[in-house]
């Protein structure tokens, strides 16, 4: 965890939230009810658009440098080519992580630092997509960005190797960057990859364990490693390129980790109760896969009849196409307090993120871009 992170125990599922928590929950809503939050608007959209415009040319050039087959797979994955090799309009994602790199650099070092940090932002985006290619293989996900995943088209081995190549490209970009912070950024990014792998291994191992054998603390730690680590790394790398002091780098890392955990909590809520027309996945997809997501583990460890019912449902294999069973499982999670706990935790994590951000960037105007991005990722619907 980040150097300045406050260690507090999560509130047990079903416990009554405080008035302060309820107020924060009103300001951090998921879009499962269709209502956007106050900062999920033009400011974040502009920041993301600017980041994509800055990063895409160098990102595309890096991918184009790959040899034949690996290049083809990567271009398909990023949405720049169709399966037959013809050009595609492209859907390379929202660019949240490179936007964090560039916005953190600008907040602490101004426009010149932002411009200098573009190669680092590209490196972070390459690592992110390396993880996506590998995760899709391990999770057997068949859709990514509304098109078939790379492994379903090219096979497991080629998708894995393309992911490996993207990670190598990321480190090469930093190794070739003459900026004085590039070495520290490369070391931090490499350490982050190790943490990401450890988090994914923990997640995979948890899926093989019985529902009652997984604790809430360990699933929170796993979620931080899988999701929070790269968001924290992105912010820290931006701070490094701005020449920030060690304590500010650490605070921005903690900011990104807390915002990332809030992101994962909301993502897990969407995975159970999200609108399929917006998520692109069947309703209750995480439940049918028997994933031990944060709301589910919170519900399982809450005690009481609803928790026992949920454990029994999770012990049994899912009946293909049984929508009634999915609805019954989702209701058990909700009755056991899993949904309320996850939304309250998301609000609490965002509050911690704001505290960390204020340590490194006390001027609200300078911190505004990072705040807008943090608010954006916790109001996503897909």
N, C-alpha and C positions, 0 to 999 in steps of 0.2 A: 504494500500500500504506500501511498504518497507520504512524504515526511511529515506533513502537517495534518494528516487525516485524524479526525476524532474517532476514537473507538467507542462505539455504542452498540448495545445489543438490539437486534430487531424486535419490534413489538410482536408478541405472540398473536397469531391469527385469532380473530374474534374479540380481541381486547378493544375497549372503547378508545378511539383516538381523541387527542386533546383538541381544544378549540383552535390552537395555533396550527395544528396539523390539518384540520378541516379547512382552514382558510387557504393553506398552501395547496391542498387538493383541489380546491375550486379553481386555482390558477394554473394547475397542471392537469388538464383533462386529456384523455385519449380521444381519438376521433372515432371510436366505436359508436358514438352517438351522433356523429356528423358535425360536431361543433368545433371549429378551430379555436386555438388559444390566441391571446392578444398579440403575441409576437410571431405567430406563424403566418407571416405575410410578406409584404414587399421587401423589408430590410434583409431578411434571411435569403429570400429568393435572389436578390441582387448580389449578395455576397457569394452565393453558390454559383451564380452565372459568371461572375468575374473570375472566380477560382477556376471554373471549367475552361474559360477562355484562355487563362494564363497557362494552365497545366496541359491541356489537350495536345498542343503541337509537340511538346517534348515527350509526352506520354506516347503519342503515336509514333514518333521517331524512334523511341526506345523499342517499342514492339516491332516496328518494321526492321530493326536490326537483327531480329532472331532468324535462325536458318529455316528454310522451307516449311516443313510440316508444323513445326512449333509456331512459326509466325501465323500460319493459317488458323490454327486452333485459337491462338490469342486474339487475332483480329475478329474471329467469330464470337469469342467470349465477350469482348468489349462492345459488340454490336456494330462493328465497322464493316463487316462482310457477311453476306449470306452464306449458307452452306455450300453453294456452288461457286463461291469465290467472287461473286459480283458485289459491287459496293452496296452498303446498307446505310440507312440514315444515321444509325448509331444510337445506342442507349447505354452509355458507360456508367450509369449510376448518378447519384446526386452530387458527388464530389465533396461529401461532408468532411472526410479526413484531410484531403489537401487544403480545403478551405480553412480548417482549424490551424494547419501549419502556417498558412499565409496570414491569417487574421491575427494569430498570436505574435508572429514576427512584426506585423504592423503596429500592434498595440504597444509593444515594448521597444521597437526600433524605428518606427515610421515607414514611409513608402520605400525607402532604399533597402531596408531590411526585408520587406515583403518581396521586392523584386529579386533580391539575392537568394531567397528561400525557395524559388520555384523548383530547382532540381531536387531539393529535399522533399517538397510536396509531391513531386512525381514519384520519388522513391517510396514514400508512404502509401501512395495509391497503388503502386505495383505490389507491395506486400499485402495490402488489403485484398487485391484480386487473386493473389497466390492462395490466400486462405479460403476464398470463395470457391475456387476450383477444387481444392482438396476437400472442403466441407461438403460440397455437393456429392462427391464420390462416396464419402463416408456415411452421409445421411441418406444417400440414394434419392436425393431431391431431383425431380425431373424437369422443373421449370425454374428459370432464373431470368428476371427482367422480361417476363412475358414471352420467352422463347425457350425451346428445349435446352437443357444444360449441356455443357461440352461433353461430359462423359457419356451421355445418352447418344450423342452423335458420333464421337470419335473413339469411344471406348475408355475404360478406366485408366489404362496405362498412359495413353496419350494425354489425357486431361491432367493426370498427376505430373507428368513430365513438363507440360506447359506451365503448370503452377510453379514447379521448381525453377524453371527458366525465368519466370517473372521475379522471383525472389532474388536470383542471381543478378538480374538486371538492376534491381533496386540498389544492391550493394555496390555494383560497378559504377552507377551514377554518382554515388557519394564518394567512392574512391577516386573518381576522376574530377570531382569538384574541387577547385582550388580554394574555396572559402575556408577560413581558419576554423570554422565550427564543424566542418564536414566529418572529421575523424570522430569527434564526440557524438555526432548525430548517427554515424554508422554503428558505433558501439551500442548506443541506446536502442537503435532499431533492431540490431541483432539480438540483444537481450530480450526485447519485446517479442521477437519471433519464438524464442525459447519458451517464454511465458505463455504465448498463444498455444503452442504445441502442448504444453503441460495442461492447460485448461481444456483443450480438446480431448486429451487422453483421459482426464478426469471425468469429463462429460460422457465419453464412450463407456468408461468403466461403470459409471453410475447406472447406465441404462441396463446393465446386466444384473443389477442388484434388485432385491425385492423392495417394494414400496416402503416398507417400514424400516429399511436399513439405511436410508439416506437422510442426513440431518440438514437443517436449514442453514447452519453456518457454513458447511462445506459446499452447498450448492451456491450460496452467495459468493464464496471465494472462487468457485469455478466460473461463475458469470463474470466476475471482475477480470479474471485472467483472459477469458475468451472475448469479451466485448470492451471492458473498460481499459484494458492495457494499451490497445492501439490508439484509442482516442486520447488517452493520457500522453502516449508517446508523440502523437502528432502535435499536441500543444507544446510539449517540452522541446521538440525539435525546432518549432518556430521560435521559441524563446532563446534557444542556443544560437540560432542564426541572427538574432537581435543582439547578441552579446550580453544577455541578461545574467544577473548574479545567480549563484547556485540555488539560493533560497527561492528565487522567483521561478527558476526552472522547475524546482520540486513542487512549488505551489500550483503551477499550471499543469503539471503531470497529475496532481491530485484532483484538480478541477475536472480534467478530462475523464479521469477514472470514475469520479462520482456521477458526472453527466452520463457516462457510458453505462453505468449500472442502472440509472434511471431509465435510459433507453432500453436496456434489456428487460427490465420489469414491464414497461409498456408493451414491448414486443411480445412478451409472453402472454400478457392480457389479450392482445390482438390475436395471438395464435389460438386462443380458446373462443373468444367472443367477437372477433373481427367480422366485418361484412365481406363475404367472399367476392362480391363484385368489385371491391376495392383492394382486397389483399391478393387476389388471384389464386387463392388456395381454398379448398373445401372448408366449410364451417367445422370448427373443432379439430383441425388437422393435427395439432399437437396431442390431442387426447386420443385420436385413433392410433397414433404412433406410440402411445403410452409414454410420452416424454415426461421426464421428471423436471418440469419447468418450475420456476419460482412460485407461482400461485399454487401449483399442485402440491409441492413439498410443504409450503406453508399450511395448506389445508390438511395434508396427511399428518402433520405433527401437531395439529391443534387440539386433538382429543375430541371425544364426543361421538355421537351416532353418525353424523355426516362424514366425519373422518374415517370411521370404520367402514361405512358404505363405500366411500371412495377407494379405500384400500382393497376391498373385495372386488370392485369393478376393475381396478388396475391389475389385479392378480390374474384375471381372466383374459384370454386373447380377444382382440377386437373382432366382432363379426362384420365381415365386409359389407358395406352399404347399410349398416344398421344405424340410421339417423336417430332413432329413438334412444339407443344406447348412448350415443354421443350427447344428446340433450340431457339424459339422466346423469351422465358423468359431469357435465358442465354445471348442472344444478348442484350436485354434491360438492364440487369445489367451491361454489359460491356460498352455499349454506354453511360450509366449514370455515368460512372467512377468508379464503384464498384471494378472492378478487379485491376485497376491501383492503387486505393487508398489502397486496402488490401496489395498489394505487397510492396508499398512504406512504409506503416505502419510497415510491418514485418521487413523491413530493419532498420527503425528508432528504433523499439523496440530492435532489436539486438544490435544496437549501444549503447543504454542505458544500456543493459545488460553487454556489455563489460566494460563500465565505472564503473558499480557497482563491477564487478569482480576485476578490477584493484585496487579498494579501499581496498578490503580484501586480495587479493593475488597479490601484485605488481610485483613479479618475473614472467616474461612471461613463463619460463620453468615450474615452479610449477603450473601455471594457465593453462597450455596447455591441460590437460585432461578435465577440465571443459569447456574450449573453444571448444574442439573437440566435446563434447557431445551437447553443445548448437548449434553448426553448424549442427550437424547430425539431430537434431529434426526438424530443419527448412528446411531440404532437403529431407523430406520423401515423398513417393508416395502412401502410403497406411496406 
